[in-house]
Amino acid sequence: MGRPCAARAVVSVIAGTRPSERRMLRTNPLGSWLLGPGDEGSRRLRVRVQILLTASVVLANIIGILLVVLLMTVVIPGGEMLRADLVLVNFVAVPLYAGASLVVGSIWGTVWALKSLRWSIEDRDADRKDRIATLRVPWKLTIVSGVLWLVGTAAFTLMYGLTDAELILKVAFTTGMAGIVVCANTYLLSEFALRPVAARALSTAPPRHAVGFGITLRSLLIWLLSAIPVAGLMIVAISALVRENVTTNRLAITILALGGIGLVFGLLLIWMNTRAMVAPIRTVTAGLAKVQRGDLYAEVLVFDGTELGLLQTGFNQMVSDVRERERIRDLFGRHVGEDVAEAAMSRQIELGGEVRDVAVLFIDVVGSTAIATEQPPQDVVKLLNRFFAVVVAEVHEHGGFVNKFEGDAVLAIFGAPEDLDDAAGKALAAARTMTARLRDEVPECEAGVGVSAGQAVAGNVGAESRFEYTVIGDPVNEAARLSEQAKGVDGRVVASMRAVEAASSDEAERWHEVDEVQLRGRIEATRIAVPAIRVQ
């Protein structure tokens, strides 16, 4: 379940980015091509992570060993290292311990890491305990390196000190400084190597708080490591003050070497730390670009346990909330009409209404009782849905909105809640085109269409806890009565002359007055019109 989730997130981000971003994310979804595609199979992922972890630990320790050799033999003054009485220590004890430490550290770190990553080996989703253990693996590997280098520092300081007491400070400082550098490199490199596994662990339940070294602690760590060469310079300066045999050339070489080491390793550590922080930000940036282009299904792959992981999680949660709000907004618009929904969300909702000039279209199915009796309910629903699809499409095409579905009838309003130019003309045009489409597309479902126009009250009617937007007034009643009248008229479309006279001349010319009738429930007679040319 976790892996498909992670894979979908990768595919989701890749699909909606610009070509340049897409190329980068396709090859580097986790920030580097070394980490694979992000949806890699379990077996290949284990091999990849094992190789990267082993290489990270070995590389960090080799850098530390070379740093020790350079500092002790060339840079730091205070006693000669390459002499006869130190042959066994230099060429036997040190290499043996270094080699043994690499082997022991690799085995110890691998066993400890595999124990924390057992969920991945067993091909199951990570639970809360597994996620925390996975995110703490870099810290555990750092502890392994730290213990081995601490033991080595103590042992070498003792061995060299027994031979020459002047070497104690030199050995302790150089091996200790190298050990700190190794620990820092181990943490940053192993965190990088474990990014694919962390992504799968966090795919089932993104982090709610930072786990491991946060951004602040990382920055402090980089500062601390950058300060080590400065501390070395201070120690050398103290040594030069205490001992008068330190030459100017030797002091200059030491200062230049420690300064160069500080610059090089400081740059390396800052670069590694910056890449670790930028990778999650880039995924969020790519996801934001996709959201800005209208895709609300954008997700980013969460692979960081620090505050940056919370940023990735927050982005996914934000998009999910926006997607849910848009879904509700869409459903709201489908239920009450998009114009009503927009009006409701753009201003404070109040009960009551306003008097507006509107046009009303009412359409009612002919013989609906017989249809419901003769056909199964499922078939009746399918038929009505086909019927309503045409009605809604034509109403929207002409700028109106469907206010109500009343069984097998539809009430459509033109000119409310938003103003509409030539509302009467649009309603009349919708009636004509709607009738033509129904005759062609839903011939088994005939309907009478009535159109009226005039002033009505449009607004929210009901109670504070439950209300609806509707239009109340004489045009509504007249349109409903005209739809009954239309069922007995050739063409099934009837409009009041009041609506025709309110329409634009282009639309009014398409209608002509045919009669004056007394509609049910009305005192005055109503002049009615039909299309001048009956729609075939």
C-alpha positions, 0 to 999 in steps of 0.5 A, a space after each residue: 500500500 505504501 509503495 503504490 502511494 509513493 509511486 503515484 506521488 512521483 508520477 503525479 508530480 512528474 506529469 504536471 511539470 514543465 519540460 525542464 522540471 519534468 526531465 529533472 524529476 523523471 531522472 531525479 525524483 528523490 534529488 539525485 540519479 543515484 537514488 533511483 526512480 522512486 518507484 523501484 522494486 523492493 529487491 533492487 531498492 535494497 541492493 541500491 541502498 545497501 551499496 550506497 550505505 556501505 559506500 557512504 560509511 567507507 568513504 567517510 572513514 577513508 576521508 578521516 584516515 587521510 585527514 589524520 595522516 596529513 595532519 599528523 605527518 605534515 601539518 601539526 607541529 609538536 613531535 616527529 611521527 616518522 621515526 624508528 621507535 614508532 614503526 610498529 605503531 605507524 605501520 602495524 597498529 594503526 593500519 590494523 585498527 583502521 582496517 578492523 574498524 572499517 570491517 567492524 563498522 560496516 558489519 555493525 552498522 549493517 546489522 543495526 540498519 537492517 534491524 531498523 529496516 526489517 519492514 522493508 525487507 519483509 515487504 510490508 508497510 511501515 508502522 509508526 515504530 518502523 518510521 521512527 526507526 528508519 529516520 533514525 538510522 543515519 543517527 545510529 550509523 553516526 554513533 557507530 562511527 563515533 564510537 569506533 573513532 573515539 576508541 581509536 583516539 583513546 588507543 592511539 593517544 595512549 600508544 603514541 603518548 607512551 613513546 613520546 609525551 609530546 605527541 599526546 596533544 597532537 594525536 588527540 587533536 588530529 584523530 578527534 577532529 578527524 573523527 568529528 568530520 567522519 561522523 558528520 559525513 556519515 550522517 549526511 551521506 547515510 541520510 542521503 542514501 536512505 532517502 528512498 527508504 524514508 520516502 516509502 516509510 513516510 508514504 503511509 503516514 507523513 511526519 507530524 513533527 521533525 525526527 532526527 536532526 532538524 535544520 537548526 541542529 544541522 546548521 549548528 553542526 556545520 558551524 561546529 565542524 567549520 570551527 574545528 580548523 579554527 580551534 586547531 589554529 588556536 592550539 598551534 598558536 598556543 603551542 608556538 607560544 609555549 615552545 620556542 622551537 616552532 619555526 616561522 615556516 612550520 607555523 606558516 605551513 600549519 596555518 595554511 594547511 588548517 585554513 585550506 582544510 577548513 575551507 575545503 571541508 567547510 565547503 563540502 559540508 555546506 554543499 551536502 547540507 544545502 543539497 539535502 535541504 534543497 531537494 525537498 524544496 524543489 519537489 514542493 516547488 514543482 508541485 506548486 507549479 502544477 497546482 498553479 496550472 490547475 491540477 489539484 491532484 498534485 502530490 510530492 514524495 515525502 522523504 525528509 524527516 525534518 522540518 522540510 518533510 513537514 513542509 512536504 507533508 503540509 503541501 500535500 495536506 494543503 492540496 488535499 484540502 483545496 481539492 476537497 473544498 473544490 469538490 464541495 464547491 463543485 457539488 454545491 454548484 451542481 445542486 444550486 447552480 454555479 451562479 448561486 454558488 458563486 454569489 453565496 461564497 462571495 458575500 454574506 448569506 442573508 434570508 430575503 431577496 430583491 426585486 429583479 427583472 427576470 425571465 422564467 422557463 418551465 418545462 414539464 414532461 408530457 404523460 409522466 404518469 404513464 411513463 412511470 407506470 409502463 417502465 421500470 424505475 431504473 429505466 425511468 431514471 435513465 430517461 429523465 437523466 437524458 432529458 435533463 441533460 439536454 435541458 441543463 445544457 441549453 439553459 447554461 448555453 443561453 446564460 440561465 441557471 436551473 433553479 429546481 428539478 421538480 420531479 419530471 419538471 425543470 424551473 430555469 431562471 434567466 437574469 438572477 442571481 446575476 444580471 443577464 442582458 436580454 434575459 427574455 430573449 435568452 429564455 425564448 432562444 433556449 426554449 426553441 433550441 431545447 425543444 428541437 434537441 429533445 425532439 431529436 435526442 429524446 424523442 420518447 419523452 415529450 415535454 411542454 415548455 412555457 416562458 414568461 418574463 417580468 419582475 419577481 423576488 429572487 433570494 434565499 427563502 427558508 430558515 437560518 438553518 436550511 434555506 434555498 435560493 429561488 425566485 418567487 413571483 408572477 412570472 414563475 406561476 405564469 411559466 408553469 401554467 404556460 407549460 401546461 398550455 404548451 402540452 396541447 399546442 403544436 410544437 410544445 412551446 408557448 411564451 407570454 407576449 410579455 416575454 416576447 415584447 421584452 426580448 430583443 428584436 432579433 429573437 422577438 421576430 422569431 415568435 408570433 402571437 396566436 391567442 389569448 387564453 385564461 390560464 388556471 389560477 389567473 384573473 387576467 387573460 394571457 396573450 400567448 405566442 409560439 415560434 413563427 416557424 415550428 422547429 422540426 
